[in-house]
Amino acid sequence: MSSIVGQLVEPYATALMSVAKSNNVTEDFGNQMRSLIDLLKNSPELQDFLGSPVVKGEDKKAVITRMLGEEVHPYLRNFLMLLVDRGRILFLAEIAQEYLALLRKLNQTVLAEVTSAVELNDGQKHMVVEQIKARTGAQNVELDLKIDREILGGVIIKAGSQLFDASIRGQLRRIGMSLTVG
């Protein structure tokens, strides 16, 4: 995220976290923000609509209200309307990501990006979580799972600044490097 976008996003995410804490709904907002991120990720049309300077604010608000229904917390709905009013709704995904980062910090949770060649079963996910807890000292771990068939097998785990490459592709690369050096 560029520093200019960060300067726009951080105050909104911090304000939302403050509202969530004072109303004891930090986890609810977190779940709703994850849903919004997924929705935006899977709908480029929605992103274009919300980000368009030609679409009127009232139209954006109407779509947001219809899209969310009654499922979203009223304070979060008001927050989204405020973003429309201030012309910041196009930064919704970034604000949501920043909110989730604040929530992880609050909950002493580390975000781990786990890339595997195939989908991990529950037992494998549990082993990865325990390994990350041991390596980072975190209380909780949130997994961001990705599939990349090119790693051939094993996993690549990125947690904070730590990278653990236990993929077959990584092992082959290390063997290749040791053969060329030796």
N, C-alpha and C positions, 0 to 999 in steps of 0.2 A: 504494500500500500504506500503510495507516495506521501510525502510529508504534508502536502497541502490537503489531500483527502483525509489523512490522519487527523489534522487539525480541525477538520469539519466533523469528522465522525466521533472522535473521542468525547467531546462534551455531551453529545446526544446520548451516547451509550452510557456515560457516567450518570447523566440525569435519569435515564430509564432505570438504571440499577438502584439509584437512590429511592425512586418511587417504589420499585419492587421490594427493596429491603423494608421500607417503612410500612408496607402492607403485607409483608411476609409471603410474597408470591415470586421469589427469585427463581425457583425451579419451574413454576408454571410458565413464567415469561421465557425461561430458557427453552422449554419444550415448544412453545409457540414460535419462538425465534427460529428454532431448528426447522419447523414446518414451513415457515416463510422462506427460509434459505432454500429448502428443497423445491418449493413452489417456483421461486424465481429461477433456480438452476434449470428446472425442467420446462420452463415457459419463456423462451426468448421474446415471444410476442408481448407477454405481460411486462417484461423488463423495458421493452421499447415503448409500450403504452405509458408506463409510469414515468419514464425518463423524457418523454416527448414534451418539448416546450410549447407545442401547438395545442395539446390536449388541455382543456380547462380543468382547473382544480376541482370544481364540483363533479366533473365526470370521473376524475381519478378517485375522489372520495366515494362516489356511488359504486364504482367497481370494487374498491377495497371493502366496502360495507357488505355488498352482495357476496363477495368471495369469502369473507371471513365468517359471515353469519353470526350466530350467537356464541360460537365456540371460543372466541377470543375474549380475554379479560377486557372490561370497559376501559381501564386505564391504558392498556396497550392500544386499543382502538383509538382513543383520544390522542395518544402519542403519534400514531400513524397519520391522523388528520393534521396534527401540528406539522409533521414533516411535509405534508402536501402544501399547507399554508406557507411554510417557509421556503418552499422550492427545494427541499432536501430529500424528497422521497426517492429520487434516483440513487441515493446512497444507502438505501434500506439494507441491501445485502451486507455491505461493509459495516454498517451500524450494528446489525444483528451479529456479525462475526465478532466485533469488538465487545458487545454485550456478553457473548459466550466466553470470551477470553477473561472478562472481569468475573464471570460466574465461576470459571475454573479456578481462578486465583482465590476467590472467596471460599471455595470448597476444598482448597488444597488439592486440586485435580490437575494432572498433567495430560495434555493431548498427545496421543501417539499415533502417527501415521504408520499403518502396517500394510505393506505391499506383499502379496503372495501370488503364486502362480495359479492356485485354485482357492475356492472359498474355504475359509477355516470353519471347523466344527466348533461346538461350544467348549469342548475340552481343550482344544488348541487355543481358543480365545482366552480361556481362563489361564492357561500356562503363560501366554504372552503377557497378560495383565500382571500376573505375579512376578514375572521376570522384570517388567518395567518398574513395578513398585520397589523391588529389591535394588535395582540400579539407580533409581532417581530419589528414593525416599519419599515419594508422593503417597498421600493417603488414599487417593482414588485415581483411576486411569480411565480416560475416555478414548475409545478406539475410533479411528477414522480408517476404515478398511477399504483397500483398493485391490483389484485383480490386475496383474500384468503377466501374461503368459510367457513373455520374453525372459523372465528371470528363471524359467525352467523348473524350479522347485525351491523349497525353503521360504524364508521371509526376509524382508528388509524392514527394520523398525527405526523410525525417527521419532525421538521424544526430546523435545526441547532442542538443545545443541548436540545431543548424543545421537550417533548413527551406528546401528548394529546391522551389518550385512551378513546374513547367514543364508544367502541365496546360492544356488548352484552356479548361476552366472558370475556372481562375485567370487566364488571359490575358484572357478576356472580362470578368471581374470588375474587373481592373485598367483595362481600356479604359473600362468603365462609370464607374468612379470618376474617371478623368481627364476624361471628358465632363461629369460633374456638377460637378467642381471648376472647370473652365475655363469 
